[in-house]
Amino acid sequence: PSPNGRPPPPLYGRSEPADDTYEYPTTVIAKRDGYGQCGVLVPNPYWGARGYGTSGDLGMWHKDIANLRKTAKSRPPQKRDGRVFWRGKCSTNEWNIKSGPIPADWNDRAALECWRGKCRTNARRLVDEAAAPPRRRLTKSAETVAKEKAMFAARKIAYRTMKAEHKCKKDFGNRARLRAAALTVARPDLFAVTCSQLTPPKNFSCVPDEAAALYAARTATLKASTRVVDASWLEPEDFSKHKYVLNLPGQTSGSYSRNLNHLWSTGAAVMLWDAPFVEWYYPALDDGVTHAVIDGASAIGAVERLERDPQQLATLAKGAAFVDRELVCPHCIADYLRVAFASISERAGYKGVLDDAATVLRLAGTSCDAFVQVVVVDRKTGEASITSKPEIRAGPTLCDVLRPQATVAAKAAKAAAKANWSPPGGWGPRRVTEAPAKNAAGQEPPALESVAGFLEETGWGPR
């Protein structure tokens, strides 16, 4: 439940499988378009990722948040910078295109192959084709040539439009960063949103309603780039110098940002940019209690209201501390992972297979020898440790790990079967667990020295 005691909101999803439904249970670290997307939400792998090779190290995360909490405690709110802080790249996905412009002549094989990014791999084949005898070509009429040129021109336009739409949709996070950076230009007294790199997007074809505001933000940030660009390096502890810290969507596709991981431990009020993506602990978040949701239109008014209401600011800081200690702490993440994977195993019926080493060995056959444990050791000492000079070594194979377990399990099962064995028909030595029953006269039945004696006395025997 959230800090105010209310239960988390329902996890809305689809009632019927869609085309993208996975055949097997699949884990995802975020859902860009909300809970309705397929997959089981799990923590992202960047908790405790400050040191070299420590991605996903909860032990390192424990040390990180201990330092963050200690630093935050030494900086009371009245001594902090009152501006909303964020630092990161303000870039675009528009430059991620094929090498060079689309060829003017689609019949130019060499240019077309290079545009497809296959210059090097197809160079030999193109040379061979050029050296080969010319093929017989059919003479085309002027009308046919004109139709083909028109078709190629239409294809180029359609491709450019499709590519632009695709890039525009992936730039959701970069548009949010552009709008946030423009707030620094408009109200430098309230916002300290700066970019380590400034190459803002310019394609807003997929968001026509926001295009005017985005063009204005782009013009403003480029004109005042000296105020917006700051490439200096900051440690997470430096974020606690501010009363407000902001999280913006990721630049790659507009989904989650790992920047949020450590913001809850800074002792500041956390602000989340309005976006549809969700992570594993989002159901427990509560706008106005654990964080404040803002966007380009509401940000200035939201900060001004908080500046006039210190009590609400303290509530947000307290709510962020709740998230830090009850939702994203190291043992919280470990507990969630245990519950998530146990639930997947129970739901999919994996327990009867994956928990039995003999069954896994039988299903894997000899292929389990191809899987080895990766061991990271110090290059000089050879000891397993986190180091800036690692050496990767191959550890035991999956078969090496499973075979001893299967042998021990088989021996235990054999011993249990032997202890409970009895001949066919149910006859055999009985282990007395309680006093023998007495007859109506209160006499105990006579002791029989053997099964044979019992059979002879009772009249049973071979037929």
Secondary structure, 3 states (H helix, E strand, C coil): CCCCCCCCCCCCCCCCCCCCCCCCCCEECCECCCCCCCCEECCCCCCCCCCCCCCCCHHHHHHHHHHHHHHHHCCCHHHCEEEEEEEEEECCCCCCCCCCCCCCCCCCHHHHHHHCCCHHHHHHHHHHHHHCCCCCCCCCCHHHHHHHHHHHHHHHHHHHHHHHHHHHHHCHHHHHHHHHHHHHHHCCCCEEEEEEEECCCCCCCCCCCCHHHHHHHHHHHHHCHHHHECCCCCCHHHHHHEEEEEECCCCCCCCCCCCHHHHCCCCCEEEEECCCCECCCHHHCCECCCEEEECCCCHHHHHHHHHHCHHHHHHHHHHHHHHHHHCCCHHHHHHHHHHHHHHHHHHHCCHHHHCCHHHHHHHHHHHHHHCEEEEEEECCCCCECCCCCEEEEEEEEHHHHHHHHHHHHHHHHHHHHHHCCCCHHHCCCCCCCCCCCCCCCCCCCCCCCCHHHHHHHHCCCCC
